[in-house]
Amino acid sequence: MGDSCGPVLTDAFGRASCSITPTQPAGTVNIVTSFAGDVDYLASSDSDPFVITREETTLTYTGPTVILQNASGVTLSAQLLEDGTTAPVPFGQAVVLSVGGQSCTGFTDAAGNVSCSLTLSGPLGPEPITATFAGDAYYLPSSDSAEAIVFAFADRGAFSLGDLTVAGATPSTSVT
């Protein structure tokens, strides 16, 4: 079943129009116009192909970029919107969030926000973060990327002293 509007009245030139927001998946559909006829005019109709395209999306990574290695879990997050506007895509769209070689999948809420958690066991240092929406019959795919710094706490106490640590000390003063 397709979308429809009307009935609508014609203007002084015999033109009629109305707005339709398609709800069908992308593809070619027939758009049908019809006139039921009246006492002066016979009924008529016309059918023409109409192409529905997938809606553009914008995915933005919104989660942390400093991540503790082997912590109890880091929550990665992103936001998926139509055309980069404030309109979220429909609830429940799958988004894959990854850092380094690990990933998790989350599903959009009513505002287009998505999150999932993982325990990062990858190497220390800079690691790529990606957020990927594969698209579907209604929406085009989109992605975003960032760089995370993965760090770990020392397994025991650590500190350092500089060459100016003992201010005003004589050259023979030593620091242990």
C-alpha positions in Angstrom: 0.0 0.0 0.0 1.4 3.3 -1.0 1.2 6.8 0.3 -1.6 9.2 -0.8 -3.0 12.6 -0.4 -6.2 14.3 -1.5 -8.7 14.8 -2.7 -7.4 18.3 -3.7 -9.0 21.1 -5.7 -7.6 22.4 -8.9 -6.5 26.0 -9.4 -7.6 28.4 -12.1 -5.4 26.6 -14.6 -6.6 23.1 -13.8 -3.6 22.1 -11.7 -3.8 20.2 -8.4 -1.0 19.4 -6.0 -0.3 18.0 -2.6 2.8 16.9 -0.6 3.7 13.3 0.1 6.5 12.0 2.3 7.2 8.5 1.0 7.3 5.7 3.5 8.3 3.0 1.1 11.9 1.7 0.9 14.2 3.1 -1.9 13.4 2.1 -5.4 11.1 2.9 -8.3 7.4 3.1 -7.6 4.5 4.3 -9.7 2.9 7.6 -8.8 -0.8 7.6 -9.8 -3.0 10.6 -10.2 -6.7 10.2 -10.8 -9.8 12.3 -11.3 -13.1 10.7 -10.5 -15.0 12.8 -13.0 -18.1 15.0 -12.5 -21.1 16.1 -14.4 -19.0 18.0 -16.9 -15.8 15.9 -17.2 -15.1 12.2 -17.7 -12.9 10.3 -15.2 -9.2 10.0 -16.0 -6.0 8.8 -14.4 -2.2 8.7 -15.1 0.6 6.6 -13.8 4.3 7.5 -14.0 7.5 6.0 -12.5 8.9 7.8 -9.5 12.3 7.1 -7.9 12.5 7.1 -4.1 16.1 7.5 -2.9 17.6 6.5 0.4 18.0 9.3 3.0 21.5 10.6 3.8 22.7 10.1 7.3 25.4 11.6 9.4 27.2 9.6 12.1 29.3 11.3 14.8 31.4 9.6 17.4 30.7 11.1 20.8 32.5 8.8 23.2 35.8 9.0 25.1 39.1 9.3 23.3 41.3 8.5 26.4 40.7 4.8 27.4 42.1 2.8 30.2 43.4 -0.6 29.0 41.7 -3.7 30.7 39.3 -1.6 32.7 36.0 -3.1 33.7 34.5 -1.6 30.5 34.6 1.5 28.3 31.4 2.8 26.9 31.7 3.9 23.3 29.0 6.2 21.9 27.8 8.0 18.7 24.8 9.8 17.3 23.1 9.0 14.0 21.0 11.7 12.4 19.3 12.3 9.0 21.4 14.7 6.9 23.3 16.0 9.9 20.2 17.7 11.2 18.6 17.3 14.6 16.2 14.7 13.2 17.2 11.2 14.4 16.8 8.1 12.3 14.1 5.7 13.5 14.7 3.8 16.8 16.7 0.6 16.7 19.3 1.2 13.9 22.4 -0.9 14.4 25.8 0.9 14.7 29.1 -0.8 15.1 31.6 1.0 17.4 35.2 -0.2 17.5 38.5 0.7 19.0 41.7 -1.0 17.8 40.7 -4.5 16.8 37.7 -4.8 19.1 34.1 -3.8 18.4 30.6 -3.9 19.8 27.2 -3.1 18.3 24.6 -0.7 19.8 21.2 0.3 18.6 19.9 3.9 18.3 17.5 5.3 20.8 14.7 7.8 20.0 17.2 10.7 19.8 19.6 8.8 17.5 22.1 8.1 20.3 23.8 4.7 20.4 26.3 3.2 22.9 27.9 -0.2 23.7 30.6 -1.3 26.1 33.7 -3.4 25.8 36.8 -4.2 27.8 39.8 -3.0 25.8 42.7 -5.4 25.9 44.6 -4.0 22.9 48.0 -2.3 22.9 48.9 0.9 24.6 49.2 4.1 22.7 47.2 5.6 19.8 44.4 3.4 18.4 41.7 4.2 15.8 38.1 4.5 16.8 35.4 4.0 14.3 31.6 4.3 14.3 29.9 2.6 11.3 26.3 2.5 10.2 25.8 0.1 7.3 22.6 1.7 6.0 19.4 -0.1 5.1 16.6 0.1 2.6 15.7 3.6 3.8 19.0 5.1 4.8 22.5 5.5 3.2 25.5 4.3 5.2 27.7 6.7 7.1 30.7 6.5 9.4 33.0 8.6 11.6 36.4 8.1 13.1 38.7 9.4 15.8 41.9 8.5 17.6 42.0 7.1 21.1 44.9 7.1 23.5 45.0 3.8 25.3 46.8 4.0 28.7 47.4 1.8 31.7 48.3 2.6 35.3 51.7 1.4 36.5 51.5 -1.9 38.4 53.3 -0.3 41.4 54.2 3.2 42.6 56.4 5.3 40.3 57.8 8.8 40.3 60.6 10.7 38.8 63.0 13.5 39.9 64.5 16.1 37.7 67.8 17.8 37.9 66.3 20.8 39.7 64.3 18.8 42.3 66.5 19.7 45.2 66.4 23.5 44.9 69.3 25.4 46.3 71.2 22.2 47.2 74.9 22.1 47.0 76.4 20.2 44.1 77.4 17.4 46.4 73.8 16.8 47.5 72.5 13.5 46.2 68.9 12.3 45.8 68.0 8.7 46.4 
